Amino acid sequence: MRHRTCAIQIRVTEKEKQHIIRNAHRCGLSVSTYLRKLSLGKEIQSAPPLALYRVYTQLTQLQQEYPNLSSASIAERLKTISQALMQVCCHTERGDDPQWP
């Protein structure tokens, strides 16, 4: 493990600080790691919201149980999954998803 002993301080507005913190968390990174990667030109990707993983889990469970389910049960579960997916998409577009890391 590298020992980082040097510090760099920068001045930002409160709004900029909150934006940086939010973006770092969306990428699943600490603010220091996020800024270090950005400044060194490394690729950074945001992590999908936790709610999206939950929808994926519901889909994979449905896929596994599909042969043993009635048509009505499948239709009901697909409806539930599609509603959950729409909630994730709507919150993500607005940027206010509480499940986003």
Secondary structure as the mmCIF struct_conf table of DSSP 4:
data_model
#
loop_
_struct_conf.conf_type_id
_struct_conf.id
_struct_conf.beg_label_comp_id
_struct_conf.beg_label_asym_id
_struct_conf.beg_label_seq_id
_struct_conf.end_label_comp_id
_struct_conf.end_label_asym_id
_struct_conf.end_label_seq_id
HELX_RH_AL_P HELX_RH_AL_P1 GLU A 14 ARG A 26
TURN_TY1_P TURN_TY1_P1 CYS A 27 GLY A 28
HELX_RH_AL_P HELX_RH_AL_P2 VAL A 31 SER A 39
TURN_TY1_P TURN_TY1_P2 LEU A 40 GLY A 41
HELX_LH_PP_P HELX_LH_PP_P1 SER A 46 PRO A 49
HELX_RH_AL_P HELX_RH_AL_P3 LEU A 50 GLU A 65
HELX_RH_3T_P HELX_RH_3T_P1 TYR A 66 ASN A 68
BEND BEND1 LEU A 69 LEU A 69
HELX_RH_AL_P HELX_RH_AL_P4 SER A 71 ARG A 94
TURN_TY1_P TURN_TY1_P3 GLY A 95 GLY A 95
TURN_TY1_P TURN_TY1_P4 PRO A 98 GLN A 99
#
